[in-house]
Each structure stands twice: as structure tokens, then as C-alpha cells.
Amino acid sequence: MALVLALLLVLALAGIGAVVLVSVGSDGATARNQAWAARAAAQAEAGLEVAKALLAGHVEEHGSFQMALPPVRSAVGAPKGDPWGRALPADPAACGDPATPGCRDYEVFRDEPMAGRDARVYVGRVLRDVGGRTLLFDPRAPGAGWAPDLDGDGAADITGVTVWIRRPVVGSLDAGAPHDRAVLTAEARHPPPRSPEDPHAVSRLEMTLRLAPRPSGEEPEDTDYSDGLTTWVRRRLRPGDPGE
């Protein structure tokens, strides 16, 4: 009788121990996932800040977002169930089939009801700097993108981030001239996966920008184009100024 009771007690303790181990393991995985999600969200925000810096270069070089933006589409509508319909821009700068590793232009889209039909909204073209380098991370080809080093210390400022740029849909058409509006979509993956199967967290954030019109007439030395959404300052550098 004592032996039977001892065996039952051992089995009960073993069951309690197994439950405790499962609970501890589950709590650890939950904490890890939460930490990864927070880091991915922070990286996505950093990606948007880097994207604004790159767009500032386009504004300085060209006076607008035009060279960074995709072409204006002739039609934003697409038949339901058609992944690559007329709503896909005829974009000479696109990298081709978005299903190809290393290519993410127009890779993601959603359909929104508009005026009795669907309006296809793509996340757009991968953002490029003035020199044409893409701000891209593709888990299918992790080495395909460009990890910017903005401070020149020889180390990438952000990793595992892709930023797309698109034109906002105004009414039933893409916003065109003066090419002063843009929608940025940043996708961050942490930790940056070495393959699509590696566990990681994903965060996707979106930001809308509008470049305030430049004042007419003589520009002062420092011109502020703030409009409440973002701030752009055009500053003329004098010989000897830092960053000349």
C-alpha cells in the first residue's frame, strides 16, 4: 500500500513539474516575441526617418519628390482577383517580377472599394536615394538590399528594413504634379531573417508626407517649409560651414 501511494505521489509531482516547465517555456517565448515586436516597430520608425532624409536629398536635387515617386497611373482600378492588372504602373525603374528574390517593387497591394469598383493601392516602388540605391531587405535574398550608413562610421544604421514610396490616391486617380505628396511604407523584420522560414517579428508602418510650397520671390538665407505634417528647411551654406 505504501509503495502504491509513493508511486502515485511521484506521478503527481512529475505532472506538476511538467506543467511548470511548459508554463516557463511559454512565458519565455511570449517575452521573446514581445521584445522582437517592439524592436521591429522601432526599426520601422527608424526606416521612416531614414526615408525622410533620403527624400530631402531628392528635394534638394530636383525640387520635388518626382524622381523618387512611381509614374502616375492611367487607372487605379483593377478587376477582382487579378494580381497584376492595369493598376500596376508601367514603371521603367521597377525591378520586374516582385516574386523574384531581391525584387520588392509593388510586391504588396490591397483593394479598396471606390465609386462602385475596386481601387488597387500598392505599397509602391522601393525607395531609392538620389544615387539609385534601394532601401530594401528581402528575406528571400537577405544580401540584396542596401543598409545605409548615414553617419559615416562604417556600420549600417538600420538593418532588416524595406521602405516603399507611392503616390496617394486623390479621388479616383494618383496625385500628380507638382509631385509634392508621398506615402511611405516601412517594413521591418527583427531579427533580420537569413531565410523566410527563420522566426522573426514583422512591423509595417505608414506615413504620409506633403511638401509645403516654396514662397515666391527672394528666398531668405534659411527658408522653412513647415506645413504641420513635416518640416523641411532649405539652408544655404557659406564657405567653411559644416557640411559644405
C-alpha positions as CSV (number, residue, x, y, z in Angstrom):
1,M,0.0,0.0,0.0
2,A,2.8,2.4,0.9
3,L,4.5,1.6,-2.4
4,V,1.4,2.3,-4.4
5,L,0.9,5.7,-2.6
6,A,4.6,6.6,-3.2
7,L,4.2,5.9,-6.9
8,L,1.1,8.0,-7.1
9,L,2.8,10.9,-5.4
10,V,5.8,10.6,-7.7
11,L,3.5,10.7,-10.8
12,A,1.6,13.7,-9.4
13,L,4.8,15.6,-8.7
14,A,6.1,14.7,-12.2
15,G,2.9,16.1,-13.7
16,I,3.2,19.3,-11.7
17,G,6.8,19.7,-12.8
18,A,5.9,19.2,-16.5
19,V,3.2,21.9,-16.2
20,V,5.6,24.3,-14.6
21,L,8.2,23.7,-17.3
22,V,5.7,24.2,-20.1
23,S,4.5,27.4,-18.4
24,V,8.0,28.7,-18.0
25,G,8.9,27.9,-21.6
26,S,5.7,29.6,-22.9
27,D,6.3,32.7,-20.8
28,G,9.9,32.9,-22.2
29,A,8.6,32.6,-25.8
30,T,6.0,35.3,-25.2
31,A,8.6,37.6,-23.7
32,R,10.9,37.0,-26.7
33,N,8.1,37.6,-29.2
34,Q,7.2,40.9,-27.4
35,A,10.8,42.0,-27.4
36,W,11.1,41.2,-31.1
37,A,7.9,43.0,-31.9
38,A,9.0,46.1,-30.0
39,R,12.3,46.1,-31.8
40,A,10.7,45.6,-35.2
41,A,8.4,48.6,-34.6
42,A,11.4,50.8,-33.5
43,Q,13.3,49.7,-36.7
44,A,10.3,50.6,-38.8
45,E,10.1,54.1,-37.3
46,A,13.9,54.4,-37.9
47,G,13.3,53.4,-41.5
48,L,10.7,56.2,-42.0
49,E,13.2,58.7,-40.5
50,V,15.9,57.5,-42.9
51,A,13.4,57.7,-45.8
52,K,12.7,61.3,-45.0
53,A,16.4,62.1,-45.1
54,L,16.6,60.4,-48.5
55,L,13.6,62.4,-49.7
56,A,15.2,65.6,-48.5
57,G,18.1,64.7,-50.9
58,H,15.6,64.4,-53.8
59,V,14.0,67.8,-52.9
60,E,17.4,69.4,-52.8
61,E,18.4,67.9,-56.1
62,H,15.1,68.1,-58.0
63,G,12.9,70.4,-56.1
64,S,10.2,67.8,-55.5
65,F,9.5,64.1,-54.9
66,Q,9.1,63.4,-58.6
67,M,12.2,61.3,-59.2
68,A,11.5,59.1,-56.2
69,L,7.8,58.6,-56.9
70,P,6.4,55.9,-59.3
71,P,4.8,57.1,-62.5
72,V,1.2,58.4,-62.4
73,R,-1.2,55.5,-63.3
74,S,-3.8,56.0,-66.0
75,A,-6.2,53.9,-64.0
76,V,-6.2,52.8,-60.3
77,G,-9.0,50.3,-60.7
78,A,-8.3,46.6,-61.3
79,P,-10.6,43.5,-61.7
80,K,-11.1,41.5,-58.6
81,G,-8.8,38.6,-58.3
82,D,-6.3,39.9,-60.9
83,P,-3.0,40.4,-59.0
84,W,-1.2,42.3,-61.8
85,G,-3.9,44.3,-63.7
86,R,-4.0,47.7,-65.3
87,A,-3.5,49.3,-61.9
88,L,0.2,48.2,-61.9
89,P,2.2,51.2,-63.1
90,A,4.2,50.9,-66.3
91,D,7.4,51.8,-64.3
92,P,10.7,51.7,-66.1
93,A,12.5,51.9,-62.8
94,A,10.8,48.8,-61.3
95,C,12.8,45.7,-60.9
96,G,10.4,43.4,-62.7
97,D,8.5,40.5,-61.2
98,P,8.1,41.2,-57.5
99,A,8.1,37.4,-56.8
100,T,11.7,37.3,-57.8
101,P,14.2,37.2,-54.8
102,G,15.8,40.6,-54.5
103,C,12.8,42.4,-56.1
104,R,10.1,44.1,-54.0
105,D,8.7,46.8,-56.2
106,Y,4.9,46.7,-56.0
107,E,5.1,43.4,-54.0
108,V,2.2,44.2,-51.7
109,F,-1.2,45.7,-52.5
110,R,-4.7,46.0,-51.2
111,D,-8.0,46.6,-52.9
112,E,-10.3,49.3,-51.6
113,P,-13.9,49.9,-52.7
114,M,-14.3,53.2,-54.5
115,A,-17.1,54.5,-56.7
116,G,-18.6,51.1,-57.2
117,R,-15.4,49.3,-58.1
118,D,-12.1,48.4,-56.5
119,A,-9.1,50.8,-56.3
120,R,-5.8,48.9,-56.2
121,V,-3.4,50.5,-53.8
122,Y,0.2,49.3,-54.0
123,V,2.7,50.0,-51.3
124,G,4.7,51.2,-54.3
125,R,8.2,51.3,-55.5
126,V,11.1,50.5,-53.2
127,L,12.6,53.9,-52.2
128,R,15.8,54.8,-53.8
129,D,18.3,57.5,-52.9
130,V,19.5,60.1,-55.4
131,G,22.2,57.7,-56.5
132,G,19.6,54.9,-57.2
133,R,20.4,52.7,-54.2
134,T,17.3,50.9,-52.8
135,L,16.4,50.9,-49.1
136,L,15.5,47.2,-49.2
137,F,15.7,44.0,-47.2
138,D,14.3,40.8,-48.7
139,P,14.3,37.6,-46.6
140,R,14.4,35.6,-49.8
141,A,17.7,37.2,-50.7
142,P,19.0,38.9,-47.5
143,G,22.1,40.4,-49.1
144,A,20.2,42.1,-52.0
145,G,19.5,45.4,-50.4
146,W,21.3,48.5,-49.2
147,A,21.8,49.1,-45.5
148,P,22.6,52.9,-45.3
149,D,25.4,54.3,-43.3
150,L,24.3,57.9,-42.8
151,D,26.8,58.9,-40.1
152,G,29.8,57.5,-41.9
153,D,31.1,55.3,-39.1
154,G,31.3,52.3,-41.3
155,A,28.4,50.4,-39.8
156,A,24.8,50.2,-41.1
157,D,22.4,52.5,-39.3
158,I,19.4,50.2,-39.8
159,T,19.1,46.6,-40.9
160,G,16.2,44.4,-41.9
161,V,14.1,47.3,-43.2
162,T,12.4,47.9,-46.6
163,V,10.8,51.3,-47.4
164,W,8.3,51.7,-50.3
165,I,7.1,55.0,-51.7
166,R,3.9,55.6,-53.6
167,R,1.6,58.4,-54.7
168,P,-1.6,58.9,-52.7
169,V,-4.9,58.2,-54.5
170,V,-6.8,61.5,-54.8
171,G,-10.4,60.9,-55.9
172,S,-10.0,58.1,-58.4
173,L,-6.5,59.0,-59.7
174,D,-3.0,59.1,-58.4
175,A,-1.7,62.5,-57.2
176,G,0.3,64.1,-60.0
177,A,2.1,67.4,-60.4
178,P,3.5,69.2,-58.6
179,H,4.7,65.9,-57.1
180,D,4.7,67.2,-53.6
181,R,2.8,64.3,-51.9
182,A,4.1,60.8,-51.0
183,V,3.1,57.9,-48.9
184,L,6.0,55.9,-47.2
185,T,5.5,52.4,-46.0
186,A,8.3,50.9,-43.8
187,E,8.5,47.2,-43.1
188,A,11.0,46.0,-40.5
189,R,11.9,42.4,-39.6
190,H,13.7,41.6,-36.4
191,P,15.9,39.7,-36.1
192,P,16.7,40.1,-39.8
193,P,16.0,36.5,-41.0
194,R,18.5,34.6,-43.0
195,S,15.6,32.9,-44.8
196,P,11.8,33.3,-44.9
197,E,11.5,30.3,-42.5
198,D,13.6,31.8,-39.7
199,P,11.4,33.0,-36.8
200,H,11.2,36.8,-36.6
201,A,8.8,39.7,-35.9
202,V,7.4,42.0,-38.6
203,S,6.2,45.6,-38.2
204,R,4.8,47.7,-41.0
205,L,4.2,51.5,-40.5
206,E,2.9,54.1,-43.0
207,M,3.5,57.8,-43.2
208,T,2.0,60.5,-45.5
209,L,4.2,63.5,-46.4
210,R,3.3,66.7,-48.2
211,L,6.0,69.2,-49.2
212,A,4.8,72.8,-48.5
213,P,5.1,75.1,-51.5
214,R,8.1,77.3,-51.6
215,P,7.5,81.0,-51.1
216,S,7.6,83.2,-54.1
217,G,10.1,86.0,-54.5
218,E,13.5,86.3,-52.9
219,E,14.4,83.5,-50.5
220,P,15.9,84.3,-47.2
221,E,19.1,82.6,-46.0
222,D,17.0,80.0,-44.2
223,T,13.6,79.1,-45.6
224,D,11.2,77.0,-43.5
225,Y,8.6,75.0,-45.5
226,S,6.7,73.5,-42.5
227,D,3.1,72.6,-43.0
228,G,2.2,70.8,-39.8
229,L,2.9,67.3,-41.2
230,T,6.7,67.5,-41.6
231,T,9.4,70.2,-41.6
232,W,11.7,71.0,-44.5
233,V,14.3,73.7,-44.1
234,R,16.3,74.9,-47.1
235,R,19.6,76.3,-45.8
236,R,22.3,78.0,-47.9
237,L,25.7,77.0,-46.8
238,R,28.5,79.5,-46.7
239,P,32.2,78.6,-47.2
240,G,33.5,77.0,-44.1
241,D,30.1,75.9,-42.8
242,P,29.9,72.3,-41.5
243,G,28.6,70.0,-44.2
244,E,29.6,72.4,-47.1
